[in-house]
């Protein structure tokens, strides 16, 4: 029979893999999810060296993963008196992690889409001003303008939804388990 230490390590690995799977559903790599899981289970900030060892990765690659986590608001570097190496910590609040993942992906999508929609809108207006359109072409152009307006309204709604999550107002309507 396996000793207790090996059994616990296997269970920890399963928890880390489940965290990686959950993070992956938001379009984030499983590597980021595993590192997030390792730091979460550790409960204390970890150095790049500790993370590299735990993941079996080079420090350079681990540095890239940590940078990605920081960009996604999943991690932050912290200072501890007497420790000369960079330390990385994660938010252990699952609700805040969800919000960070949810909003990071939608912010990227909104940014790209808005630029694209505004560019299309300007081109369509230019076409309208440029020449004489027959009724059929004008109807097509109007249809595209309505479609773009609808898309921009939708992107605005998602922006407001992101703010609803980030402000914490979501919890007034859908309380956290401990708030019930």
C-alpha positions as protocol buffer text, in pm:
chain_id: "A"
residue {
  index: 1
  type: UNK
  ca { x: 0 y: 0 z: 0 }
}
residue {
  index: 2
  type: UNK
  ca { x: 120 y: 347 z: -88 }
}
residue {
  index: 3
  type: UNK
  ca { x: 232 y: 560 z: 197 }
}
residue {
  index: 4
  type: UNK
  ca { x: 14 y: 849 z: 303 }
}
residue {
  index: 5
  type: UNK
  ca { x: 250 y: 1113 z: 160 }
}
residue {
  index: 6
  type: UNK
  ca { x: 224 y: 964 z: -193 }
}
residue {
  index: 7
  type: UNK
  ca { x: -153 y: 941 z: -169 }
}
residue {
  index: 8
  type: UNK
  ca { x: -182 y: 1306 z: -65 }
}
residue {
  index: 9
  type: UNK
  ca { x: 55 y: 1410 z: -346 }
}
residue {
  index: 10
  type: UNK
  ca { x: -162 y: 1226 z: -601 }
}
residue {
  index: 11
  type: UNK
  ca { x: -473 y: 1398 z: -469 }
}
residue {
  index: 12
  type: UNK
  ca { x: -300 y: 1737 z: -484 }
}
residue {
  index: 13
  type: UNK
  ca { x: -204 y: 1666 z: -846 }
}
residue {
  index: 14
  type: UNK
  ca { x: -568 y: 1585 z: -922 }
}
residue {
  index: 15
  type: UNK
  ca { x: -679 y: 1914 z: -766 }
}
residue {
  index: 16
  type: UNK
  ca { x: -417 y: 2104 z: -971 }
}
residue {
  index: 17
  type: UNK
  ca { x: -536 y: 1931 z: -1290 }
}
residue {
  index: 18
  type: UNK
  ca { x: -900 y: 2018 z: -1212 }
}
residue {
  index: 19
  type: UNK
  ca { x: -800 y: 2382 z: -1161 }
}
residue {
  index: 20
  type: UNK
  ca { x: -611 y: 2371 z: -1493 }
}
residue {
  index: 21
  type: UNK
  ca { x: -921 y: 2228 z: -1665 }
}
residue {
  index: 22
  type: UNK
  ca { x: -1141 y: 2502 z: -1517 }
}
residue {
  index: 23
  type: UNK
  ca { x: -903 y: 2777 z: -1625 }
}
residue {
  index: 24
  type: UNK
  ca { x: -881 y: 2622 z: -1972 }
}
residue {
  index: 25
  type: UNK
  ca { x: -1257 y: 2670 z: -2019 }
}
residue {
  index: 26
  type: UNK
  ca { x: -1184 y: 3045 z: -2020 }
}
residue {
  index: 27
  type: UNK
  ca { x: -933 y: 3012 z: -2302 }
}
residue {
  index: 28
  type: UNK
  ca { x: -628 y: 3016 z: -2077 }
}
residue {
  index: 29
  type: UNK
  ca { x: -359 y: 2750 z: -2119 }
}
residue {
  index: 30
  type: UNK
  ca { x: -352 y: 2451 z: -1891 }
}
residue {
  index: 31
  type: UNK
  ca { x: 7 y: 2542 z: -1803 }
}
residue {
  index: 32
  type: UNK
  ca { x: -115 y: 2870 z: -1655 }
}
residue {
  index: 33
  type: UNK
  ca { x: -389 y: 2677 z: -1477 }
}
residue {
  index: 34
  type: UNK
  ca { x: -143 y: 2428 z: -1330 }
}
residue {
  index: 35
  type: UNK
  ca { x: 87 y: 2703 z: -1203 }
}
residue {
  index: 36
  type: UNK
  ca { x: -215 y: 2882 z: -1059 }
}
residue {
  index: 37
  type: UNK
  ca { x: -320 y: 2558 z: -888 }
}
residue {
  index: 38
  type: UNK
  ca { x: 26 y: 2493 z: -746 }
}
residue {
  index: 39
  type: UNK
  ca { x: 50 y: 2841 z: -595 }
}
residue {
  index: 40
  type: UNK
  ca { x: -309 y: 2816 z: -465 }
}
residue {
  index: 41
  type: UNK
  ca { x: -240 y: 2489 z: -287 }
}
residue {
  index: 42
  type: UNK
  ca { x: 85 y: 2622 z: -148 }
}
residue {
  index: 43
  type: UNK
  ca { x: -112 y: 2912 z: 10 }
}
residue {
  index: 44
  type: UNK
  ca { x: 208 y: 3119 z: 33 }
}
residue {
  index: 45
  type: UNK
  ca { x: 384 y: 3316 z: -241 }
}
residue {
  index: 46
  type: UNK
  ca { x: 639 y: 3113 z: -438 }
}
residue {
  index: 47
  type: UNK
  ca { x: 961 y: 3199 z: -623 }
}
residue {
  index: 48
  type: UNK
  ca { x: 1019 y: 3129 z: -990 }
}
residue {
  index: 49
  type: UNK
  ca { x: 1269 y: 2863 z: -883 }
}
residue {
  index: 50
  type: UNK
  ca { x: 1011 y: 2686 z: -668 }
}
residue {
  index: 51
  type: UNK
  ca { x: 755 y: 2700 z: -948 }
}
residue {
  index: 52
  type: UNK
  ca { x: 1006 y: 2581 z: -1208 }
}
residue {
  index: 53
  type: UNK
  ca { x: 1094 y: 2285 z: -991 }
}
residue {
  index: 54
  type: UNK
  ca { x: 731 y: 2201 z: -916 }
}
residue {
  index: 55
  type: UNK
  ca { x: 639 y: 2213 z: -1286 }
}
residue {
  index: 56
  type: UNK
  ca { x: 962 y: 2070 z: -1425 }
}
residue {
  index: 57
  type: UNK
  ca { x: 1006 y: 2376 z: -1648 }
}
residue {
  index: 58
  type: UNK
  ca { x: 1290 y: 2616 z: -1715 }
}
residue {
  index: 59
  type: UNK
  ca { x: 1297 y: 2944 z: -1522 }
}
residue {
  index: 60
  type: UNK
  ca { x: 1272 y: 3132 z: -1853 }
}
residue {
  index: 61
  type: UNK
  ca { x: 950 y: 2954 z: -1950 }
}
residue {
  index: 62
  type: UNK
  ca { x: 816 y: 2992 z: -1597 }
}
residue {
  index: 63
  type: UNK
  ca { x: 885 y: 3365 z: -1615 }
}
residue {
  index: 64
  type: UNK
  ca { x: 673 y: 3381 z: -1933 }
}
residue {
  index: 65
  type: UNK
  ca { x: 389 y: 3190 z: -1766 }
}
residue {
  index: 66
  type: UNK
  ca { x: 399 y: 3416 z: -1460 }
}
residue {
  index: 67
  type: UNK
  ca { x: 396 y: 3725 z: -1685 }
}
residue {
  index: 68
  type: UNK
  ca { x: 86 y: 3588 z: -1860 }
}
residue {
  index: 69
  type: UNK
  ca { x: -78 y: 3525 z: -1523 }
}
residue {
  index: 70
  type: UNK
  ca { x: -5 y: 3882 z: -1414 }
}
residue {
  index: 71
  type: UNK
  ca { x: -152 y: 4018 z: -1739 }
}
residue {
  index: 72
  type: UNK
  ca { x: -468 y: 3813 z: -1673 }
}
residue {
  index: 73
  type: UNK
  ca { x: -487 y: 3946 z: -1314 }
}
residue {
  index: 74
  type: UNK
  ca { x: -448 y: 3590 z: -1184 }
}
residue {
  index: 75
  type: UNK
  ca { x: -121 y: 3659 z: -1004 }
}
residue {
  index: 76
  type: UNK
  ca { x: 92 y: 3939 z: -873 }
}
residue {
  index: 77
  type: UNK
  ca { x: 450 y: 3979 z: -766 }
}
residue {
  index: 78
  type: UNK
  ca { x: 489 y: 4053 z: -396 }
}
residue {
  index: 79
  type: UNK
  ca { x: 769 y: 4170 z: -172 }
}
residue {
  index: 80
  type: UNK
  ca { x: 868 y: 3993 z: 148 }
}
residue {
  index: 81
  type: UNK
  ca { x: 1124 y: 4139 z: 378 }
}
residue {
  index: 82
  type: UNK
  ca { x: 1446 y: 3939 z: 370 }
}
residue {
  index: 83
  type: UNK
  ca { x: 1362 y: 3759 z: 44 }
}
residue {
  index: 84
  type: UNK
  ca { x: 1568 y: 3878 z: -252 }
}
residue {
  index: 85
  type: UNK
  ca { x: 1389 y: 3678 z: -522 }
}
residue {
  index: 86
  type: UNK
  ca { x: 1064 y: 3766 z: -693 }
}
residue {
  index: 87
  type: UNK
  ca { x: 768 y: 3606 z: -522 }
}
residue {
  index: 88
  type: UNK
  ca { x: 441 y: 3530 z: -696 }
}
residue {
  index: 89
  type: UNK
  ca { x: 107 y: 3502 z: -523 }
}
residue {
  index: 90
  type: UNK
  ca { x: -242 y: 3428 z: -648 }
}
residue {
  index: 91
  type: UNK
  ca { x: -587 y: 3524 z: -528 }
}
residue {
  index: 92
  type: UNK
  ca { x: -732 y: 3231 z: -335 }
}
residue {
  index: 93
  type: UNK
  ca { x: -1086 y: 3362 z: -376 }
}
residue {
  index: 94
  type: UNK
  ca { x: -1253 y: 3152 z: -648 }
}
residue {
  index: 95
  type: UNK
  ca { x: -1508 y: 3424 z: -715 }
}
residue {
  index: 96
  type: UNK
  ca { x: -1240 y: 3686 z: -785 }
}
residue {
  index: 97
  type: UNK
  ca { x: -1052 y: 3437 z: -1002 }
}
residue {
  index: 98
  type: UNK
  ca { x: -1366 y: 3377 z: -1206 }
}
residue {
  index: 99
  type: UNK
  ca { x: -1415 y: 3752 z: -1248 }
}
residue {
  index: 100
  type: UNK
  ca { x: -1051 y: 3800 z: -1354 }
}
residue {
  index: 101
  type: UNK
  ca { x: -1075 y: 3523 z: -1614 }
}
residue {
  index: 102
  type: UNK
  ca { x: -1418 y: 3626 z: -1739 }
}
residue {
  index: 103
  type: UNK
  ca { x: -1335 y: 3993 z: -1775 }
}
residue {
  index: 104
  type: UNK
  ca { x: -985 y: 3946 z: -1923 }
}
residue {
  index: 105
  type: UNK
  ca { x: -1117 y: 3743 z: -2215 }
}
residue {
  index: 106
  type: UNK
  ca { x: -1413 y: 3970 z: -2280 }
}
residue {
  index: 107
  type: UNK
  ca { x: -1201 y: 4287 z: -2262 }
}
residue {
  index: 108
  type: UNK
  ca { x: -972 y: 4151 z: -2536 }
}
residue {
  index: 109
  type: UNK
  ca { x: -1271 y: 4053 z: -2749 }
}
residue {
  index: 110
  type: UNK
  ca { x: -1440 y: 4390 z: -2704 }
}
residue {
  index: 111
  type: UNK
  ca { x: -1125 y: 4584 z: -2787 }
}
residue {
  index: 112
  type: UNK
  ca { x: -1064 y: 4397 z: -3112 }
}
residue {
  index: 113
  type: UNK
  ca { x: -1429 y: 4398 z: -3213 }
}
residue {
  index: 114
  type: UNK
  ca { x: -1483 y: 4767 z: -3147 }
}
residue {
  index: 115
  type: UNK
  ca { x: -1187 y: 4864 z: -3362 }
}
residue {
  index: 116
  type: UNK
  ca { x: -1313 y: 4642 z: -3641 }
}
residue {
  index: 117
  type: UNK
  ca { x: -1675 y: 4764 z: -3616 }
}
residue {
  index: 118
  type: UNK
  ca { x: -1574 y: 5132 z: -3611 }
}
residue {
  index: 119
  type: UNK
  ca { x: -1355 y: 5079 z: -3915 }
}
residue {
  index: 120
  type: UNK
  ca { x: -1640 y: 4913 z: -4103 }
}
residue {
  index: 121
  type: UNK
  ca { x: -1880 y: 5187 z: -3998 }
}
residue {
  index: 122
  type: UNK
  ca { x: -1649 y: 5459 z: -4134 }
}
residue {
  index: 123
  type: UNK
  ca { x: -1607 y: 5271 z: -4464 }
}
residue {
  index: 124
  type: UNK
  ca { x: -1983 y: 5236 z: -4501 }
}
residue {
  index: 125
  type: UNK
  ca { x: -2042 y: 5605 z: -4431 }
}
residue {
  index: 126
  type: UNK
  ca { x: -1771 y: 5691 z: -4682 }
}
residue {
  index: 127
  type: UNK
  ca { x: -1943 y: 5475 z: -4945 }
}
residue {
  index: 128
  type: UNK
  ca { x: -2272 y: 5651 z: -4876 }
}
residue {
  index: 129
  type: UNK
  ca { x: -2112 y: 5997 z: -4915 }
}
residue {
  index: 130
  type: UNK
  ca { x: -1903 y: 5896 z: -5215 }
}
residue {
  index: 131
  type: UNK
  ca { x: -2159 y: 5820 z: -5474 }
}
residue {
  index: 132
  type: UNK
  ca { x: -2510 y: 5786 z: -5591 }
}
residue {
  index: 133
  type: UNK
  ca { x: -2658 y: 5457 z: -5476 }
}
residue {
  index: 134
  type: UNK
  ca { x: -2950 y: 5281 z: -5630 }
}
residue {
  index: 135
  type: UNK
  ca { x: -3227 y: 5168 z: -5396 }
}
residue {
  index: 136
  type: UNK
  ca { x: -3096 y: 4813 z: -5367 }
}
residue {
  index: 137
  type: UNK
  ca { x: -2740 y: 4920 z: -5273 }
}
residue {
  index: 138
  type: UNK
  ca { x: -2872 y: 5179 z: -5030 }
}
residue {
  index: 139
  type: UNK
  ca { x: -3086 y: 4913 z: -4862 }
}
residue {
  index: 140
  type: UNK
  ca { x: -2783 y: 4685 z: -4832 }
}
residue {
  index: 141
  type: UNK
  ca { x: -2576 y: 4968 z: -4687 }
}
residue {
  index: 142
  type: UNK
  ca { x: -2853 y: 5059 z: -4440 }
}
residue {
  index: 143
  type: UNK
  ca { x: -2880 y: 4695 z: -4338 }
}
residue {
  index: 144
  type: UNK
  ca { x: -2505 y: 4679 z: -4269 }
}
residue {
  index: 145
  type: UNK
  ca { x: -2517 y: 5003 z: -4070 }
}
residue {
  index: 146
  type: UNK
  ca { x: -2802 y: 4866 z: -3856 }
}
residue {
  index: 147
  type: UNK
  ca { x: -2607 y: 4544 z: -3803 }
}
residue {
  index: 148
  type: UNK
  ca { x: -2293 y: 4732 z: -3695 }
}
residue {
  index: 149
  type: UNK
  ca { x: -2497 y: 4955 z: -3462 }
}
residue {
  index: 150
  type: UNK
  ca { x: -2645 y: 4642 z: -3305 }
}
residue {
  index: 151
  type: UNK
  ca { x: -2299 y: 4492 z: -3264 }
}
residue {
  index: 152
  type: UNK
  ca { x: -2164 y: 4810 z: -3102 }
}
residue {
  index: 153
  type: UNK
  ca { x: -2464 y: 4820 z: -2865 }
}
residue {
  index: 154
  type: UNK
  ca { x: -2392 y: 4457 z: -2773 }
}
residue {
  index: 155
  type: UNK
  ca { x: -2024 y: 4535 z: -2706 }
}
residue {
  index: 156
  type: UNK
  ca { x: -2133 y: 4827 z: -2486 }
}
residue {
  index: 157
  type: UNK
  ca { x: -2362 y: 4590 z: -2294 }
}
residue {
  index: 158
  type: UNK
  ca { x: -2074 y: 4346 z: -2240 }
}
residue {
  index: 159
  type: UNK
  ca { x: -1858 y: 4635 z: -2116 }
}
residue {
  index: 160
  type: UNK
  ca { x: -2127 y: 4724 z: -1864 }
}
residue {
  index: 161
  type: UNK
  ca { x: -2154 y: 4357 z: -1765 }
}
residue {
  index: 162
  type: UNK
  ca { x: -1777 y: 4349 z: -1704 }
}
residue {
  index: 163
  type: UNK
  ca { x: -1809 y: 4657 z: -1483 }
}
residue {
  index: 164
  type: UNK
  ca { x: -2097 y: 4487 z: -1299 }
}
residue {
  index: 165
  type: UNK
  ca { x: -1869 y: 4195 z: -1219 }
}
residue {
  index: 166
  type: UNK
  ca { x: -1557 y: 4397 z: -1139 }
}
residue {
  index: 167
  type: UNK
  ca { x: -1740 y: 4639 z: -912 }
}
residue {
  index: 168
  type: UNK
  ca { x: -1870 y: 4351 z: -704 }
}
residue {
  index: 169
  type: UNK
  ca { x: -2232 y: 4452 z: -768 }
}
residue {
  index: 170
  type: UNK
  ca { x: -2291 y: 4101 z: -903 }
}
residue {
  index: 171
  type: UNK
  ca { x: -2275 y: 3972 z: -546 }
}
residue {
  index: 172
  type: UNK
  ca { x: -2573 y: 4189 z: -446 }
}
residue {
  index: 173
  type: UNK
  ca { x: -2781 y: 3989 z: -694 }
}
residue {
  index: 174
  type: UNK
  ca { x: -2605 y: 3653 z: -684 }
}
residue {
  index: 175
  type: UNK
  ca { x: -2450 y: 3627 z: -337 }
}
residue {
  index: 176
  type: UNK
  ca { x: -2140 y: 3424 z: -267 }
}
residue {
  index: 177
  type: UNK
  ca { x: -2205 y: 3101 z: -79 }
}
residue {
  index: 178
  type: UNK
  ca { x: -2072 y: 3246 z: 248 }
}
residue {
  index: 179
  type: UNK
  ca { x: -2290 y: 3558 z: 205 }
}
residue {
  index: 180
  type: UNK
  ca { x: -2618 y: 3361 z: 208 }
}
